[in-house]
Amino acid sequence: MKRTVVTTDAVPKAIGPYSQAVWAGDFLFCSGQIAPAAGDVAAQTKQVLENIRALLASQGLTTESVVKATVFLAFMDHFAVMNEIYATYFPSAPPARSTVQVARLPKDALVEIEVVACRV
């Protein structure tokens, strides 16, 4: 299976030794996106999902291409707000998803989302 690293100016540069995304065959594995110091969880969730949308678009994909998402929240109390915004980015046939609370996120972000998308 061919593995191709993705680098794009469409989203913030990686803050560590990892790729923004990696193609493995027809699957695109996108690293988690954060929006540090971008306001409350609603504002951060919107920015994170806009980053994901831009990363996907840079590869000719849309949110409809996403087959799995993982959401990391600093506080599970933010679930309802995040979920309401998330739903607007995946209005029909949403991907499989896991949501977990974590002790801390990079740059003290409130939400981080990673996705796996598939070329069809």
C-alpha positions as CSV (number, residue, x, y, z in Angstrom):
1,M,0.0,0.0,0.0
2,K,1.4,3.4,-1.0
3,R,1.9,5.9,1.9
4,T,2.0,9.6,1.0
5,V,2.6,12.5,3.5
6,V,0.4,15.5,3.1
7,T,1.6,19.0,3.7
8,T,-0.6,22.0,3.0
9,D,-0.7,25.7,3.8
10,A,-4.5,25.3,4.1
11,V,-4.2,24.5,7.8
12,P,-1.8,25.4,10.6
13,K,1.6,23.7,10.4
14,A,2.2,20.7,12.7
15,I,3.5,21.7,16.1
16,G,5.6,18.5,16.5
17,P,7.2,15.6,14.6
18,Y,4.0,14.5,12.8
19,S,2.4,15.0,9.4
20,Q,-0.8,17.1,8.9
21,A,-2.2,14.0,7.2
22,V,-1.1,10.8,5.5
23,W,-2.6,8.9,2.6
24,A,-2.6,5.2,3.0
25,G,-4.1,3.7,-0.2
26,D,-7.5,5.4,-0.5
27,F,-7.7,6.5,3.1
28,L,-6.6,9.9,4.4
29,F,-5.6,9.9,8.1
30,C,-5.7,13.5,9.4
31,S,-3.9,14.5,12.5
32,G,-5.9,16.2,15.2
33,Q,-6.7,19.8,14.7
34,I,-6.9,22.4,17.5
35,A,-7.7,26.1,17.7
36,P,-5.7,27.3,20.8
37,A,-6.7,30.6,22.4
38,A,-9.6,31.0,19.9
39,G,-12.3,31.7,22.5
40,D,-14.8,29.4,24.0
41,V,-15.5,25.8,23.0
42,A,-18.0,26.9,20.4
43,A,-15.5,29.2,18.6
44,Q,-12.8,26.5,18.9
45,T,-15.0,23.8,17.5
46,K,-16.0,25.9,14.5
47,Q,-12.3,26.7,13.8
48,V,-11.3,23.1,14.2
49,L,-14.0,21.9,11.8
50,E,-13.1,24.7,9.3
51,N,-9.4,23.5,9.5
52,I,-10.6,19.9,8.8
53,R,-12.7,21.1,5.9
54,A,-9.7,23.0,4.5
55,L,-7.4,20.0,4.9
56,L,-9.9,17.7,3.2
57,A,-10.5,20.2,0.4
58,S,-6.7,20.4,-0.2
59,Q,-6.9,16.8,-1.1
60,G,-10.1,17.0,-3.2
61,L,-12.3,15.6,-0.4
62,T,-15.3,17.0,1.6
63,T,-16.7,16.2,5.0
64,E,-18.9,13.6,3.2
65,S,-15.6,11.7,2.7
66,V,-15.1,11.3,6.4
67,V,-15.7,7.8,7.7
68,K,-14.4,8.1,11.3
69,A,-13.9,11.1,13.7
70,T,-12.4,11.2,17.1
71,V,-13.2,14.2,19.4
72,F,-11.1,15.0,22.4
73,L,-12.7,17.4,24.9
74,A,-10.9,19.1,27.8
75,F,-14.3,19.1,29.6
76,M,-17.2,16.7,28.9
77,D,-19.5,19.5,30.0
78,H,-18.7,21.0,26.6
79,F,-20.2,17.9,24.8
80,A,-23.6,19.5,23.9
81,V,-22.1,22.7,22.5
82,M,-19.5,20.8,20.5
83,N,-22.1,18.3,19.3
84,E,-24.5,21.0,18.1
85,I,-21.8,22.6,16.0
86,Y,-20.3,19.3,14.8
87,A,-23.8,18.3,13.5
88,T,-23.8,21.2,11.1
89,Y,-20.6,20.0,9.4
90,F,-22.0,16.4,9.0
91,P,-25.7,17.0,8.3
92,S,-26.5,13.7,6.7
93,A,-24.9,10.2,7.0
94,P,-22.4,11.4,9.6
95,P,-19.2,9.3,10.1
96,A,-18.6,6.9,13.0
97,R,-17.4,8.9,16.0
98,S,-15.8,8.6,19.4
99,T,-15.8,11.4,22.0
100,V,-13.6,11.3,25.0
101,Q,-12.5,13.7,27.8
102,V,-8.8,14.1,28.2
103,A,-6.7,15.6,31.0
104,R,-5.2,18.3,28.8
105,L,-4.8,19.2,25.1
106,P,-1.9,20.9,23.3
107,K,-1.7,24.7,23.8
108,D,-4.6,24.3,26.3
109,A,-7.1,23.9,23.6
110,L,-10.7,22.9,24.7
111,V,-11.3,20.6,21.7
112,E,-9.3,18.6,19.2
113,I,-10.7,16.6,16.4
114,E,-9.0,14.0,14.1
115,V,-10.6,12.3,11.1
116,V,-10.1,9.5,8.7
117,A,-11.5,10.1,5.2
118,C,-11.8,7.8,2.2
119,R,-11.5,8.5,-1.5
120,V,-14.5,7.0,-3.4
